[in-house]
Amino acid sequence: MKYDEHQCPSSYRKDIQIPICPLCNQAVPYAYRDQSPDSVVSAHIDRDCKFEKREKVYSNKCSVSTCKQREAIQVNCEKCSKTFCLRHRFPDDHKCQGFKNVSDNTSTTKKLTSNQK
């Protein structure tokens, strides 16, 4: 008799199937028949799965504290060297601290060159 035909209460122990990992398409054997195939596959994914995880495309987070935007390409400020989104990429848009220092340096340089003449 088949287990399905007579509603055997222990059919899950006798019905031996090997689950397949949905990520790497490998068979995931398990020793204890009391375990559910879902828990075995889940444990396989956490520990042994050979699936190559892909990098996130939008991994460059804007350095402005209130901005949650991420960009696919890294946009660095030339003045402060921080990463910004396209909206905050210009020094005036993100209130660049490096920008103020550079302008102070250029005014100091102008004063020095004018004093030398």
Secondary structure, DSSP 8 states (H G I E B T S, - for coil): --TTTTT-TTHHHH-----B-TTT--B---S-TTS-HHHHHHHHHHHT--------S--EE-SSTT---EESS-EE-TTT--EE-STT-STTTTT-HHHHHHHHHHHHHHHHHHHH-
